[in-house]
């Protein structure tokens, strides 16, 4: 069976499609881990001669491009006969760009500029993928299975990514040559190619499967955007996601840079901590569905804000003036583990709420609209962090009594304050304060 076949949705075919999509997500995550995981791309960019500011920009391109270009990505998706076909074509383009990223050292002295340019093109192909991915899931994942499916999917791809990063950290050593990182990225590229098989194995369901609408809605771009803008709960929720990610998403790459430039952590320790971060996401994904079922979306969102703020506050105090030796690496790793566990819970509850708020018949635009804010906040968080670091607006070093701080720690404190402020926007999250009449396909 392949994506060109149109078949009637059945529970058995739906579960089979879920399995294929999970395996596809594993290939995607293992392929993109050098770019979505801050450690590998940061080490690679710095080997090419990038400054701190440009290094953080490399970590922001993927989410920022997705956020800015996602609505345009929906127009590209509509040109294909199915969501699966759109994903296949953008995956093939991503693999091509991947090869050029690996070849970036050949373009010295313009390697950094070349890397940023190709990363942008790679990120744009990811944008088309995201525009098609969630609407495709909505054709075979029922509302009742949504939270558990998202949890299983994230658990699976994060396990695969964590294992890959663990292997990379064991192989590269403390000070790897650049060809070692290139080899690791080539291995990721080959794994990503497996996505072509699994996406092609997912059938195109007649009448949009369980959604009972055409697979690619007949609504035009303007009409679809108008309907999305009139969906007030979706708009309010989208703004909330933007502010939350703007405040919270810069923490992990900033910590990676802090470990490298201020704490003097060896490269393999940095990659190992990144593997620990993915392990936290892995465990969070495993338990997120159960936690949502036990406590509800409302309590999960409250937990997310408290945990995000406390972790950034703890990182603010983790400096050499208070913690000496290798102990600080263990403490930073453990703190990021908690942060990534929280991130997984936030992601699954957030995606589930987004799918519940999307207007039937306008799924592509509604999900693209919400994801544009979601990814836009993520990318802008890292971009603003890079601009602040590059501008020199913060004192490189300052002290409070006998305690010394760096500009990296100052940013952690600012993150904690902004996350606390973002909690005031929970009033616009329908799962927490439902009000008015609107379509809500619950969890």
PLY file of the C-alpha trace (Angstrom):
ply
format ascii 1.0
element vertex 443
property float x
property float y
property float z
element edge 442
property int vertex1
property int vertex2
end_header
0.00 0.00 0.00
1.38 3.48 -0.80
0.39 7.11 -0.43
-1.18 7.16 -3.92
-3.85 4.66 -2.89
-7.13 6.02 -1.54
-8.73 3.71 0.99
-11.48 3.92 3.58
-10.29 4.57 7.10
-10.68 1.68 9.54
-9.39 1.37 13.14
-6.87 -1.25 11.98
-5.56 0.90 9.12
-5.53 3.91 11.43
-3.31 2.12 13.96
-1.05 0.90 11.15
-0.74 4.48 9.86
0.11 5.60 13.39
2.97 3.09 13.51
4.32 4.18 10.12
4.12 7.84 11.10
5.97 7.16 14.37
8.77 5.36 12.52
8.87 8.26 10.07
9.18 10.73 12.95
12.11 8.70 14.31
13.94 9.01 10.99
13.11 12.73 10.87
14.37 13.37 14.39
17.59 11.39 13.95
18.19 13.20 10.68
17.57 16.65 12.12
19.25 16.10 15.49
22.48 17.89 14.42
20.40 21.05 13.85
17.61 20.78 16.42
20.08 19.69 19.11
22.07 22.75 20.08
25.36 20.99 20.92
26.28 19.55 17.52
25.46 22.61 15.41
27.11 24.94 17.96
30.34 22.93 17.94
30.26 22.70 14.13
29.60 26.43 13.63
32.38 27.41 16.01
34.82 25.11 14.21
33.94 27.04 11.05
34.83 30.29 12.83
31.39 31.59 13.85
31.09 34.09 16.72
28.76 33.52 19.70
26.02 35.58 18.01
26.24 33.72 14.69
26.47 30.41 16.50
23.14 30.99 18.27
21.61 32.16 14.98
22.32 28.70 13.53
20.18 27.20 16.32
17.37 29.70 15.68
17.03 29.31 11.91
14.98 26.09 11.92
12.21 27.23 14.31
12.29 30.87 13.17
11.96 30.03 9.48
9.17 27.59 10.29
7.31 30.26 12.24
7.70 33.01 9.65
7.13 30.90 6.53
4.58 28.35 7.75
1.53 30.08 6.31
3.33 30.28 2.96
4.12 26.58 3.39
0.40 25.78 3.39
0.13 27.19 -0.13
2.90 24.87 -1.27
1.22 21.87 0.42
-2.02 22.59 -1.45
-0.18 22.15 -4.77
0.34 18.46 -4.05
-2.23 15.69 -4.37
-1.81 14.59 -0.75
-0.03 15.48 2.47
2.21 12.44 2.01
3.37 13.58 -1.42
4.23 17.04 -0.06
6.28 15.47 2.74
8.14 13.18 0.33
9.21 16.02 -1.95
10.33 18.34 0.85
12.24 15.45 2.47
14.16 14.82 -0.74
15.06 18.53 -0.88
16.11 18.43 2.81
18.50 15.56 2.13
20.11 17.55 -0.68
20.56 20.58 1.60
21.92 18.29 4.31
24.72 17.22 1.99
25.64 20.86 1.32
25.75 21.61 5.06
28.25 18.79 5.54
30.33 20.28 2.72
30.40 23.79 4.28
34.14 23.65 5.27
35.00 23.49 1.56
33.71 27.04 1.12
36.18 28.84 3.41
36.55 31.75 4.00
32.79 32.04 3.41
31.89 28.84 5.24
29.82 30.53 7.98
27.72 32.51 5.48
27.31 29.42 3.31
26.23 27.39 6.34
23.58 29.96 7.33
22.24 30.15 3.75
21.90 26.39 3.33
20.48 26.03 6.85
17.79 28.52 5.84
16.88 26.44 2.77
16.89 23.28 4.89
14.65 25.05 7.40
12.22 26.12 4.68
11.79 22.53 3.53
11.10 21.64 7.18
8.42 24.33 7.14
6.55 22.60 4.32
6.90 19.33 6.22
5.32 20.82 9.36
2.52 22.38 7.28
1.59 18.92 6.00
2.44 16.80 9.06
-0.28 17.71 11.57
-3.12 17.77 9.02
-1.94 14.33 7.82
-2.08 13.01 11.38
-5.60 14.35 11.71
-6.74 12.00 8.93
-6.08 8.84 10.98
-5.52 9.78 14.67
-8.82 9.96 16.55
-9.51 12.56 19.24
-9.60 9.82 21.87
-6.11 8.55 20.93
-4.59 11.97 20.28
-2.74 12.60 23.58
-1.51 9.02 23.91
-0.41 8.94 20.26
1.52 12.20 20.54
3.16 10.88 23.69
4.18 7.61 22.01
5.42 9.44 18.95
7.58 11.87 20.92
8.83 9.08 23.18
9.92 7.07 20.15
11.74 9.78 18.23
13.36 11.19 21.34
14.61 7.74 22.32
16.10 7.35 18.85
17.66 10.82 18.99
19.03 10.35 22.52
20.67 7.05 21.55
22.19 8.64 18.45
23.59 11.55 20.47
24.91 9.14 23.09
26.81 7.24 20.40
28.14 10.52 18.93
29.34 11.71 22.36
31.17 8.42 22.91
32.88 8.52 19.53
33.97 12.14 19.09
36.11 12.53 22.22
36.94 15.73 24.09
38.25 17.76 21.15
37.00 16.18 17.90
38.31 17.24 14.47
35.75 18.74 12.14
35.66 15.63 9.93
34.32 13.69 12.92
31.28 15.97 13.17
30.84 15.76 9.40
30.80 11.98 9.61
28.18 12.11 12.37
26.01 14.40 10.23
26.36 12.13 7.20
25.12 9.22 9.30
22.12 11.35 10.31
21.46 12.20 6.67
21.36 8.51 5.69
18.94 7.75 8.52
16.73 10.62 7.39
16.39 8.96 4.00
14.42 6.18 5.72
11.62 8.69 6.18
10.89 8.43 2.46
9.91 4.76 2.85
7.67 5.15 5.91
5.78 8.19 4.62
5.26 6.45 1.29
3.75 3.49 3.17
0.97 5.61 4.72
-2.18 5.48 2.55
-4.21 8.48 1.53
-7.61 7.98 3.16
-10.80 8.67 1.26
-12.58 11.89 2.32
-9.81 12.79 4.70
-10.16 9.68 6.85
-11.65 10.35 10.27
-11.96 14.10 9.58
-14.62 13.40 6.93
-13.44 16.30 4.79
-11.42 16.40 1.62
-7.76 15.61 2.21
-6.75 19.01 0.90
-9.50 21.53 1.71
-11.04 23.49 -1.14
-10.77 26.75 0.82
-8.46 29.31 -0.69
-5.57 30.82 1.22
-7.34 34.07 2.08
-10.60 32.40 3.03
-8.80 29.84 5.17
-6.77 32.55 6.91
-9.96 34.57 7.50
-11.62 31.58 9.17
-8.53 31.00 11.32
-8.49 34.66 12.40
-12.17 34.45 13.32
-11.42 31.48 15.57
-10.81 33.62 18.68
-9.87 30.76 21.03
-7.27 29.56 18.50
-5.89 33.10 18.07
-5.62 33.67 21.81
-3.97 30.31 22.32
-1.53 30.99 19.48
-0.43 34.27 21.06
0.04 32.50 24.40
2.27 29.85 22.77
4.32 32.56 21.09
4.99 34.43 24.36
5.75 31.23 26.30
8.25 29.95 23.72
9.77 33.42 23.34
10.54 33.34 27.05
11.55 29.69 27.37
13.10 28.31 24.20
16.49 29.98 24.39
17.51 28.23 27.60
18.99 25.00 26.22
21.24 26.47 23.45
22.32 29.26 25.81
23.29 26.64 28.39
25.30 24.80 25.74
27.18 28.00 24.94
27.62 28.69 28.66
29.11 25.22 29.17
31.50 25.69 26.25
32.64 29.30 26.67
32.35 29.99 30.39
32.51 26.67 32.26
35.11 25.07 29.96
33.26 21.77 29.49
34.87 19.26 27.08
33.01 18.74 23.78
32.04 15.15 24.55
30.57 16.25 27.91
28.50 18.89 26.11
27.13 16.33 23.64
26.52 13.90 26.52
24.49 16.54 28.36
22.53 17.09 25.13
21.81 13.37 25.13
20.60 13.74 28.72
18.34 16.58 27.57
16.76 14.29 24.97
16.43 11.58 27.61
14.45 14.03 29.75
12.19 14.74 26.77
11.93 11.01 26.21
10.73 10.28 29.74
8.49 13.33 29.68
6.88 12.11 26.45
6.34 8.68 27.98
4.51 10.07 30.99
2.89 13.16 29.44
-0.21 11.33 28.17
-0.70 9.69 31.57
-0.13 12.98 33.40
-2.63 14.78 31.16
-5.17 12.02 31.77
-4.55 12.12 35.53
-4.31 15.87 36.19
-5.75 17.47 33.07
-4.38 20.08 30.67
-4.93 22.91 33.16
-2.62 21.51 35.84
0.02 20.58 33.25
0.19 24.15 31.94
0.60 25.49 35.48
3.36 22.95 36.17
5.15 24.00 32.96
5.40 27.65 34.02
6.60 26.87 37.54
9.21 24.38 36.32
10.50 26.62 33.49
10.95 29.58 35.86
12.64 27.57 38.62
15.10 25.89 36.23
16.24 29.21 34.76
16.60 30.64 38.25
18.76 27.66 39.27
20.94 28.07 36.18
21.40 31.72 37.12
23.12 30.62 40.34
25.23 27.86 38.77
28.56 29.61 38.40
32.18 28.80 39.20
32.14 31.14 42.20
29.62 28.86 43.92
30.30 25.40 42.43
33.81 24.19 41.68
35.14 21.24 39.70
33.18 18.78 37.59
30.21 18.82 39.98
28.76 21.76 38.06
28.46 19.63 34.92
26.33 17.09 36.80
24.15 19.83 38.28
23.66 21.56 34.92
22.88 18.23 33.27
20.33 17.32 35.96
18.70 20.75 35.77
18.39 20.53 31.97
16.95 17.04 32.37
14.07 18.54 34.42
13.71 21.34 31.87
13.46 18.92 28.96
10.96 16.74 30.84
8.84 19.87 31.27
9.31 20.81 27.62
7.95 17.41 26.52
4.87 17.82 28.70
4.35 21.35 27.35
4.76 20.22 23.75
2.32 17.33 23.94
-0.34 19.22 25.86
0.17 22.20 23.55
-0.13 20.15 20.35
-3.17 18.32 21.68
-4.88 21.60 22.52
-4.02 23.01 19.08
-5.57 20.02 17.30
-8.67 20.34 19.48
-9.13 24.01 18.55
-8.55 23.64 14.78
-11.72 24.30 12.80
-12.94 21.19 10.87
-12.63 21.81 7.15
-9.85 24.32 7.71
-7.32 22.08 9.44
-4.33 22.94 7.27
-4.63 26.69 7.78
-5.70 26.51 11.43
-2.77 24.31 12.43
-0.35 26.29 10.28
-1.59 29.52 11.86
-1.08 28.19 15.39
2.25 26.55 14.58
3.48 29.80 12.99
3.17 31.49 16.38
4.57 28.43 18.15
7.71 28.13 16.03
8.02 31.89 15.65
8.35 32.26 19.41
10.94 29.48 19.50
13.08 30.95 16.75
12.77 34.54 17.91
13.80 33.51 21.43
17.14 32.24 20.14
17.57 35.08 17.65
17.03 37.76 20.30
19.44 35.93 22.59
22.10 35.97 19.87
21.50 39.67 19.19
21.76 40.54 22.87
25.00 38.60 23.21
26.41 40.08 20.02
25.48 43.66 20.92
27.42 43.66 24.17
24.41 45.20 25.95
25.03 43.01 29.00
28.12 43.22 31.17
30.35 40.24 30.45
31.03 39.83 34.16
29.51 41.34 37.30
29.27 40.45 40.97
26.80 40.46 43.81
28.83 40.42 46.97
31.24 37.50 46.70
29.22 35.83 43.94
30.34 36.45 40.36
28.04 36.22 37.34
28.44 36.25 33.56
26.21 37.68 30.84
24.99 34.12 30.16
23.67 33.89 33.72
22.05 37.32 33.39
20.02 35.97 30.48
18.87 32.99 32.57
17.49 35.45 35.12
15.72 37.41 32.37
14.21 34.16 31.07
12.84 33.33 34.53
11.21 36.76 34.81
9.67 36.55 31.31
8.30 33.04 31.93
6.62 34.28 35.11
5.07 37.13 33.11
3.86 34.69 30.42
1.83 32.87 33.09
-0.56 35.85 33.11
-1.60 34.87 29.57
-2.99 31.53 30.73
-6.34 33.32 30.87
-6.58 32.99 27.06
-5.99 29.20 27.06
-9.42 27.55 26.53
-8.42 24.42 28.48
-7.83 26.59 31.56
-10.49 29.29 31.27
-13.11 28.11 28.73
-15.53 30.83 27.70
-17.78 31.62 24.78
-19.09 29.24 22.15
-16.65 27.55 19.82
-15.86 24.19 18.26
-13.63 22.18 20.58
-12.76 18.58 19.74
-11.67 17.57 23.22
-8.94 15.26 24.46
0 1
1 2
2 3
3 4
4 5
5 6
6 7
7 8
8 9
9 10
10 11
11 12
12 13
13 14
14 15
15 16
16 17
17 18
18 19
19 20
20 21
21 22
22 23
23 24
24 25
25 26
26 27
27 28
28 29
29 30
30 31
31 32
32 33
33 34
34 35
35 36
36 37
37 38
38 39
39 40
40 41
41 42
42 43
43 44
44 45
45 46
46 47
47 48
48 49
49 50
50 51
51 52
52 53
53 54
54 55
55 56
56 57
57 58
58 59
59 60
60 61
61 62
62 63
63 64
64 65
65 66
66 67
67 68
68 69
69 70
70 71
71 72
72 73
73 74
74 75
75 76
76 77
77 78
78 79
79 80
80 81
81 82
82 83
83 84
84 85
85 86
86 87
87 88
88 89
89 90
90 91
91 92
92 93
93 94
94 95
95 96
96 97
97 98
98 99
99 100
100 101
101 102
102 103
103 104
104 105
105 106
106 107
107 108
108 109
109 110
110 111
111 112
112 113
113 114
114 115
115 116
116 117
117 118
118 119
119 120
120 121
121 122
122 123
123 124
124 125
125 126
126 127
127 128
128 129
129 130
130 131
131 132
132 133
133 134
134 135
135 136
136 137
137 138
138 139
139 140
140 141
141 142
142 143
143 144
144 145
145 146
146 147
147 148
148 149
149 150
150 151
151 152
152 153
153 154
154 155
155 156
156 157
157 158
158 159
159 160
160 161
161 162
162 163
163 164
164 165
165 166
166 167
167 168
168 169
169 170
170 171
171 172
172 173
173 174
174 175
175 176
176 177
177 178
178 179
179 180
180 181
181 182
182 183
183 184
184 185
185 186
186 187
187 188
188 189
189 190
190 191
191 192
192 193
193 194
194 195
195 196
196 197
197 198
198 199
199 200
200 201
201 202
202 203
203 204
204 205
205 206
206 207
207 208
208 209
209 210
210 211
211 212
212 213
213 214
214 215
215 216
216 217
217 218
218 219
219 220
220 221
221 222
222 223
223 224
224 225
225 226
226 227
227 228
228 229
229 230
230 231
231 232
232 233
233 234
234 235
235 236
236 237
237 238
238 239
239 240
240 241
241 242
242 243
243 244
244 245
245 246
246 247
247 248
248 249
249 250
250 251
251 252
252 253
253 254
254 255
255 256
256 257
257 258
258 259
259 260
260 261
261 262
262 263
263 264
264 265
265 266
266 267
267 268
268 269
269 270
270 271
271 272
272 273
273 274
274 275
275 276
276 277
277 278
278 279
279 280
280 281
281 282
282 283
283 284
284 285
285 286
286 287
287 288
288 289
289 290
290 291
291 292
292 293
293 294
294 295
295 296
296 297
297 298
298 299
299 300
300 301
301 302
302 303
303 304
304 305
305 306
306 307
307 308
308 309
309 310
310 311
311 312
312 313
313 314
314 315
315 316
316 317
317 318
318 319
319 320
320 321
321 322
322 323
323 324
324 325
325 326
326 327
327 328
328 329
329 330
330 331
331 332
332 333
333 334
334 335
335 336
336 337
337 338
338 339
339 340
340 341
341 342
342 343
343 344
344 345
345 346
346 347
347 348
348 349
349 350
350 351
351 352
352 353
353 354
354 355
355 356
356 357
357 358
358 359
359 360
360 361
361 362
362 363
363 364
364 365
365 366
366 367
367 368
368 369
369 370
370 371
371 372
372 373
373 374
374 375
375 376
376 377
377 378
378 379
379 380
380 381
381 382
382 383
383 384
384 385
385 386
386 387
387 388
388 389
389 390
390 391
391 392
392 393
393 394
394 395
395 396
396 397
397 398
398 399
399 400
400 401
401 402
402 403
403 404
404 405
405 406
406 407
407 408
408 409
409 410
410 411
411 412
412 413
413 414
414 415
415 416
416 417
417 418
418 419
419 420
420 421
421 422
422 423
423 424
424 425
425 426
426 427
427 428
428 429
429 430
430 431
431 432
432 433
433 434
434 435
435 436
436 437
437 438
438 439
439 440
440 441
441 442
